[in-house]
Amino acid sequence: MLPGPQRLRYVRGDRWIGYTRATDALARLETLLDTPRKQRMPNLLILGPTNNGKSMIIEKFCRAHPPSSHPDHEEIPVLTMQMPSEPSVPRFYTALLAALGSPARARAPRLADLEQLVLSMLRATGVRVLVIDELHNVLAGSSRTVRREFLNLLRFLGNELRIPLVGVGTNDAYLALRSDPQLENRFAPFILPRWQPDAQGCALLASFAAAFPLRRSSPIATVEMATYLLTRSEGTIGELTTLLTDAAIAAIESGEEAINQKTLVLAPYVGLTERRRMFERDLA
């Protein structure tokens, strides 16, 4: 019932769509958080194509367990960091300190001192789950020796802190861990595949249709529409969100007030493959 400008602002914002695979992933993360400390902690590896909802799941999990301040310390139950683009032990520790909110130091400490500082801060802040996003960047290591050092570091952190580690990345993250049989056995893979025009795909589209503040129902939760939309968005939820958002905006601005064939044509969305082709044509 709100006027167009307010509804457009809402449409352009982020929204959580609780599809089955996402809620399953959150349940797995909650189980890890509640696992009592023991000698060999369970770990999780969330895998999927780029732009297929991995980061949104982690963000939802972090929002459910935010940091809390106490008179003498800060508690961070879930700590999320991003794997450096060129992995090395010092850069990883530095990124971990930045995620903890530690101020940058003018002079880099010795590696042994840096390691002890990281361990002491992780313990002091009560970190119970460490999430490492973009874990596939391990393969960007300058040599096999560097990659091996980093994999040894993951095993060391798990053993020393006795907290679950959660890796997030593309399928290449699994390839990186597979080179170390001990780590491969410790990380249970959880896959977010590309979407298909099946019952789950239709249910996802019905959830999107219900989430947009349009004044008419959007007939998109059919196998025919799912086939069209998922083909156009190449099966990832991020691209699908962009396509449907553009169509919802067109629905409000045109007065159509529904996502249908007309507003999907009006939507300015261009798929990933076509964007690449356009870019390559411009470079030629």
Summary of the structure (lengths in Angstrom):
residues: 284
radius of gyration: 21.9
end to end distance: 48.7
largest distance: 63.8
contacts: 833
relative contact order: 0.14
helix: 55%
strand: 10%
